């Protein structure tokens, strides 16, 4: 019985040592990804928002947000996010026609992610609106019955 209690006490003490305290970040987007879908440059401004919550017990500080290219401009919160509160990282994509596959790296003091870094992703496709030319003649196929 004494050995069982001693073992239980050691396991409990060990689990307390591994419990992390500090800021923790959790994003609302599934797999930290926002899907633009198929969008037209004329009908979409390219702005999307990643919402996150500080689920830790200390203020969360976003120190840097970087994109893989200049076509995606992220904006980070300027103030620390208090425990239990939410924050937003705004992403503006320039809406060049073609596929969207970009990664945004968020650096913070979060203890629940490796090195405080989280990768966010955007995906989708920007399509060109089909041009309508009034001067173009319609082609018809004549068929004999």
C-alpha positions in Angstrom: 0.0 0.0 0.0 2.8 2.4 0.9 4.5 1.7 -2.5 1.3 2.5 -4.3 0.9 5.8 -2.5 4.5 6.7 -3.1 4.2 5.9 -6.8 1.0 7.9 -7.0 2.7 10.9 -5.3 5.6 10.7 -7.7 3.4 10.6 -10.7 1.4 13.6 -9.4 4.5 15.6 -8.7 5.9 14.7 -12.1 2.8 15.8 -13.9 2.8 19.1 -12.1 6.4 19.7 -13.2 5.4 19.2 -16.9 2.3 21.4 -16.7 2.9 24.5 -18.7 1.9 27.9 -17.4 2.0 31.0 -19.5 0.4 32.4 -22.6 -1.2 29.8 -24.9 -2.6 30.5 -28.4 -5.5 28.7 -30.0 -6.8 29.6 -33.5 -10.5 29.4 -34.5 -9.8 28.4 -38.1 -9.8 24.6 -38.8 -6.2 23.5 -39.3 -5.2 27.2 -39.1 -6.3 27.6 -42.7 -8.6 30.0 -44.4 -10.0 28.9 -47.8 -10.9 31.8 -50.1 -12.6 29.3 -52.5 -13.0 30.6 -56.0 -13.2 34.3 -56.0 -13.1 37.2 -58.5 -10.6 40.1 -58.1 -13.5 42.5 -58.9 -15.9 41.1 -56.3 -13.4 40.4 -53.3 -11.1 42.8 -51.5 -8.8 39.9 -50.4 -9.0 40.6 -46.7 -9.5 37.7 -44.3 -9.2 37.5 -40.5 -7.6 34.8 -38.3 -9.2 34.9 -34.9 -7.4 33.4 -31.9 -7.9 33.1 -28.1 -5.3 33.2 -25.3 -6.2 30.1 -23.4 -3.2 30.4 -21.1 -2.8 32.2 -17.8 -0.5 35.0 -18.9 -0.7 37.9 -21.4 -0.1 36.7 -25.0 2.3 38.9 -27.0 2.4 38.5 -30.8 6.0 39.7 -31.6 6.0 39.2 -35.4 3.8 38.1 -38.3 5.6 37.3 -41.6 4.3 36.2 -45.0 6.1 34.0 -47.5 5.8 36.7 -50.2 5.0 40.4 -50.7 1.5 39.6 -52.2 0.2 38.8 -48.7 0.3 41.5 -46.1 -0.5 40.5 -42.5 -1.3 42.9 -39.6 -0.7 41.9 -36.0 -2.3 43.1 -32.8 -0.3 45.9 -31.2 -1.4 45.2 -27.6 -1.0 42.0 -25.5 -4.0 39.6 -25.5 -5.0 39.0 -21.9 -5.9 35.4 -20.7 -9.4 34.3 -22.0 -9.6 37.2 -24.5 -9.5 37.0 -28.3 -7.4 38.7 -30.9 -7.2 39.0 -34.6 -4.6 38.8 -37.3 -5.7 40.4 -40.5 -4.4 39.1 -43.9 -4.7 41.1 -47.1 -4.0 39.2 -50.3 -3.5 41.2 -53.5 -5.8 39.0 -55.6 -3.6 38.2 -58.5 -5.4 35.7 -60.8 -4.4 32.1 -60.2 -4.1 29.7 -57.3 -3.6 31.0 -53.7 -1.2 28.9 -51.6 0.5 31.1 -49.0 1.9 30.6 -45.4 2.0 33.2 -42.7 4.2 32.6 -39.7 3.1 34.0 -36.3 5.8 34.5 -33.6 4.6 34.9 -30.0 5.4 34.0 -26.4 2.9 31.1 -26.5 4.2 28.1 -24.6 1.8 25.5 -26.2 3.5 25.7 -29.7 7.1 24.9 -30.6 9.3 28.0 -30.2 6.2 30.2 -30.0 5.7 29.9 -33.8 2.4 29.0 -35.5 2.0 28.6 -39.3 -1.2 30.0 -40.8 -2.3 29.1 -44.3 -4.5 30.7 -47.0 -5.7 28.8 -50.0 -8.1 29.3 -52.9 -8.2 30.5 -56.5 -8.6 34.0 -57.9 -10.4 33.8 -61.3 -10.6 36.5 -63.9 -14.0 37.8 -64.7 -14.9 36.7 -68.3 -14.7 39.7 -70.6 -17.7 40.5 -72.7 -16.9 41.9 -76.2 -19.8 43.5 -78.0 -17.9 43.6 -81.3 -17.2 39.8 -81.4 -19.5 37.9 -83.6 -21.1 34.8 -82.3 -20.2 31.6 -84.2 -23.0 29.3 -85.1 -22.9 25.9 -86.5 -25.3 25.2 -89.3 -26.7 21.7 -89.5 -28.7 20.0 -92.2 -31.5 17.7 -91.2 
